């Protein structure tokens, strides 16, 4: 689980993580047809004059080529996940882009194999790309648990949804008590300073309540 994480001054909680009626067509009334006066006898039909000219064969009708059928519009592609992160010991998590909630909360997916991505893009000139994941969930260990055994210089690899690989090397390992994290949040998670990836999870002593674990594990990695 992951609880009580903070981004800047905002507390990031959640790191614990009809049928239509068919009518008949209207009857067309043809206007301008002369009708005989009432009581008048209808004129006798005049016989047709004989003709020796044989009837002409009917002129074949010329058909106009039909316009090609309109091609169905191509539906926009389904949105893709931002990619995956691979940690030094081989654990992987699917990255899911999330925005902060109304109270500044950073939602963390219920799926143990996912990690929330908030902040800078991977090609940004500055700012932190923050990846937050569970250390465990419902008795199962999550991939971010290995942040507690990570080492300086180890590689963190991210593959984006276009298949491009981004490599980072761990430069800092921090274990921060949750009470102390707000004072460091701007430095760790802010969007100023050089670009970096910041991975965060929970751990240490379990205290329960709204805090869950007592500490946060923060791993900072810089472009390799």
C-alpha positions as a printed NumPy array, in Angstrom:
array([[  0.   ,   0.   ,   0.   ],
       [  0.953,   3.617,  -0.354],
       [ -0.494,   6.326,   1.862],
       [  0.04 ,   9.952,   2.808],
       [  2.282,  11.001,  -0.065],
       [  2.529,  14.741,  -0.738],
       [  3.211,  16.798,  -3.848],
       [  4.17 ,  20.347,  -2.929],
       [  1.763,  21.738,  -0.386],
       [ -0.937,  19.351,  -1.586],
       [ -1.326,  16.086,   0.276],
       [ -1.344,  13.156,  -2.08 ],
       [ -3.636,  10.62 ,  -0.532],
       [ -4.302,   7.373,  -2.277],
       [ -0.734,   6.293,  -2.312],
       [ -2.13 ,   3.537,  -0.14 ],
       [ -2.876,   2.821,  -1.684],
       [-37.182,   4.812, -29.399],
       [-38.867,   3.095, -31.816],
       [-39.933,   5.311, -34.77 ],
       [-43.47 ,   5.161, -36.277],
       [-43.467,   4.238, -39.964],
       [-46.219,   6.025, -41.948],
       [-47.404,   5.365, -45.491],
       [-46.072,   7.8  , -48.104],
       [-48.537,  10.642, -48.869],
       [-50.764,  10.288, -51.953],
       [-49.596,  12.693, -54.668],
       [-52.344,  14.879, -56.26 ],
       [-51.416,  15.956, -59.823],
       [-52.553,  19.535, -60.447],
       [-53.531,  20.984, -63.865],
       [-55.507,  17.983, -65.156],
       [-58.613,  19.125, -67.143],
       [-61.772,  17.269, -66.229],
       [-64.839,  17.067, -68.641],
       [-67.856,  19.22 , -67.784],
       [-70.661,  17.506, -65.97 ],
       [-73.097,  15.749, -68.393],
       [-70.897,  16.184, -71.492],
       [-70.283,  13.111, -73.519],
       [-66.802,  11.938, -73.713],
       [-65.345,  12.321, -77.216],
       [-65.092,   9.116, -79.219],
       [-61.679,   7.708, -79.555],
       [-60.175,   8.471, -83.012],
       [-58.539,   5.477, -84.643],
       [-54.863,   5.752, -85.178],
       [-53.71 ,   6.471, -88.727],
       [-51.979,   3.522, -90.357],
       [-48.319,   3.86 , -91.021],
       [-46.003,   1.875, -93.19 ],
       [-42.867,   3.079, -91.435],
       [-41.631,   0.38 , -89.143],
       [-41.134,   1.517, -85.621],
       [-37.611,   2.505, -84.732],
       [-35.811,   0.308, -82.288],
       [-35.608,   1.928, -78.912],
       [-32.494,   3.957, -78.306],
       [-30.408,   2.217, -75.739],
       [-30.289,   4.166, -72.525],
       [-26.94 ,   5.516, -71.542],
       [-26.145,   4.819, -67.95 ],
       [-24.234,   7.288, -65.864],
       [-21.521,   5.592, -63.828],
       [-22.485,   5.508, -60.188],
       [-20.414,   7.595, -57.878],
       [-18.096,   5.494, -55.729],
       [-19.496,   4.704, -52.348],
       [-18.224,   6.901, -49.593],
       [-15.583,   5.192, -47.516],
       [-16.451,   4.863, -43.863],
       [-14.535,   7.297, -41.71 ],
       [-11.689,   5.76 , -39.797],
       [-12.358,   5.71 , -36.084],
       [ -9.688,   7.382, -33.968],
       [ -7.288,   4.916, -32.396],
       [ -7.991,   3.868, -28.86 ],
       [ -5.934,   5.793, -26.324],
       [ -2.777,   3.998, -25.317],
       [ -1.127,   3.761, -21.955],
       [  1.965,   5.948, -21.559],
       [  4.211,   2.901, -21.4  ],
       [  5.971,   0.725, -18.847],
       [  8.745,   1.233, -16.323],
       [ 11.34 ,  -1.458, -15.651],
       [ 13.12 ,  -1.332, -12.318],
       [ 16.713,  -2.48 , -11.729],
       [ 15.851,  -5.938, -10.389],
       [ 13.449,  -6.648, -13.255],
       [ 10.103,  -5.593, -11.792],
       [  7.834,  -3.829, -14.272],
       [  4.741,  -1.663, -13.928],
       [  2.378,  -0.192, -16.494],
       [  2.31 ,   3.592, -16.303],
       [ -1.083,   5.276, -16.067],
       [ -1.356,   9.047, -16.458],
       [ -3.312,  10.685, -13.619],
       [ -4.16 ,  14.244, -12.615],
       [ -4.271,  15.486,  -9.059],
       [ -7.671,  15.332,  -7.418],
       [ -9.583,  18.331,  -6.011],
       [ -7.637,  18.178,  -2.766],
       [ -4.291,  17.596,  -4.437],
       [ -4.53 ,  13.809,  -4.136],
       [ -2.517,  11.709,  -6.55 ],
       [ -4.675,   8.651,  -7.34 ],
       [ -2.857,   5.352,  -7.409],
       [ -4.357,   2.47 ,  -9.422],
       [ -5.814,  -0.477,  -7.559],
       [ -3.95 ,  -2.75 ,  -9.951],
       [ -0.74 ,  -3.85 ,  -8.291],
       [  1.042,  -3.943, -11.645],
       [  0.363,  -0.291, -12.428],
       [  1.992,   2.965, -11.343],
       [  0.602,   6.476, -11.535],
       [  2.537,   8.951, -13.682],
       [  2.218,  12.607, -12.801],
       [  4.307,  15.614, -13.848],
       [  6.821,  16.098, -16.651],
       [  6.978,  14.199, -19.914],
       [ 10.055,  12.091, -20.592],
       [ 11.363,  14.526, -23.197],
       [ 10.937,  17.558, -20.947],
       [ 13.874,  19.9  , -20.439],
       [ 13.136,  20.15 , -16.723],
       [ 10.845,  18.978, -13.955],
       [ 10.1  ,  15.673, -12.291],
       [  8.277,  12.735, -13.859],
       [  6.751,  11.212, -10.733],
       [  5.927,   7.481, -10.732],
       [  4.066,   6.24 ,  -7.653],
       [  3.23 ,   2.596,  -7.027],
       [  2.208,   0.17 ,  -4.309],
       [  4.736,  -1.649,  -2.19 ],
       [  2.116,  -4.346,  -1.624],
       [ -1.611,  -4.857,  -1.99 ],
       [ -3.939,  -7.438,  -0.47 ],
       [ -1.125,  -9.717,   0.532],
       [  0.777,  -9.532,  -2.763],
       [  4.096,  -7.744,  -3.229],
       [  4.225,  -5.01 ,  -5.864],
       [  7.088,  -4.237,  -8.248],
       [  7.824,  -0.977,  -6.433],
       [  8.82 ,  -2.945,  -3.338],
       [ 12.264,  -3.281,  -4.903],
       [ 12.829,   0.457,  -4.433],
       [ 13.831,  -0.513,  -0.892],
       [ 16.763,  -2.563,  -2.207],
       [ 17.748,  -0.292,  -5.121],
       [ 21.346,   0.913,  -5.437],
       [ 22.988,   4.096,  -6.688],
       [ 23.964,   3.761, -10.346],
       [ 21.351,   1.114, -11.173],
       [ 19.332,   1.652, -14.329],
       [ 15.633,   2.436, -14.594],
       [ 14.217,   1.879, -18.092],
       [ 11.006,   3.306, -19.488],
       [  9.449,   2.204, -22.77 ],
       [  6.85 ,   4.677, -24.019],
       [  3.749,   3.84 , -26.067],
       [  5.655,   4.475, -29.31 ],
       [  8.249,   1.848, -28.38 ],
       [ 11.028,   4.333, -27.607],
       [ 13.316,   3.427, -24.717],
       [ 14.365,   6.011, -22.129],
       [ 17.161,   5.184, -19.696],
       [ 17.847,   6.75 , -16.323],
       [ 20.411,   6.039, -13.616],
       [ 19.607,   6.211,  -9.929],
       [ 21.381,   9.131,  -8.293],
       [ 19.622,   9.409,  -4.929],
       [ 17.949,   7.054,  -2.466],
       [ 15.852,   8.672,   0.238],
       [ 13.785,   7.297,   3.097],
       [ 11.545,  10.049,   4.413],
       [  9.176,   9.968,   7.371],
       [  5.731,  10.982,   6.263],
       [  5.66 ,  13.868,   8.696],
       [  8.815,  15.28 ,   7.088],
       [  7.836,  14.794,   3.462],
       [  5.764,  17.983,   2.931],
       [  8.783,  20.177,   3.658],
       [ 10.779,  18.387,   0.932],
       [  7.996,  17.913,  -1.602],
       [  8.786,  20.93 ,  -3.778],
       [ 12.42 ,  19.882,  -4.141],
       [ 11.586,  16.25 ,  -4.834],
       [  8.473,  16.455,  -6.976],
       [  8.47 ,  20.016,  -8.314],
       [  8.485,  20.988, -11.956],
       [ 11.556,  23.216, -11.691],
       [ 15.178,  22.145, -11.878],
       [ 16.693,  19.541, -14.211],
       [ 14.606,  16.732, -15.618],
       [ 14.52 ,  13.576, -13.539],
       [ 12.364,  10.554, -12.757],
       [ 11.153,  10.268,  -9.166],
       [  9.811,   6.89 ,  -8.052],
       [  7.863,   6.73 ,  -4.803],
       [  6.356,   4.039,  -2.634],
       [  5.698,   3.332,   1.036],
       [  7.257,   1.121,   3.656],
       [  8.87 ,   0.984,   7.03 ],
       [  6.73 ,   0.398,  10.096],
       [  3.014,  -0.142,   9.647],
       [  1.088,   2.366,  11.774],
       [ -2.365,   1.966,  10.221],
       [ -4.961,   4.689,  10.112],
       [ -4.731,   7.281,   7.343],
       [ -0.935,   6.952,   7.207],
       [ -0.633,   3.219,   6.689],
       [  3.131,   2.857,   6.54 ],
       [  5.282,   5.268,   8.481],
       [  7.742,   6.151,   5.71 ],
       [  8.058,   6.862,   2.006],
       [ 10.864,   5.513,  -0.139],
       [ 11.933,   8.018,  -2.796],
       [ 14.283,   7.037,  -5.621],
       [ 15.58 ,   9.745,  -7.982],
       [ 17.008,   8.797, -11.368],
       [ 18.602,  11.105, -13.939],
       [ 18.815,  10.68 , -17.725],
       [ 21.606,   8.229, -18.557]])
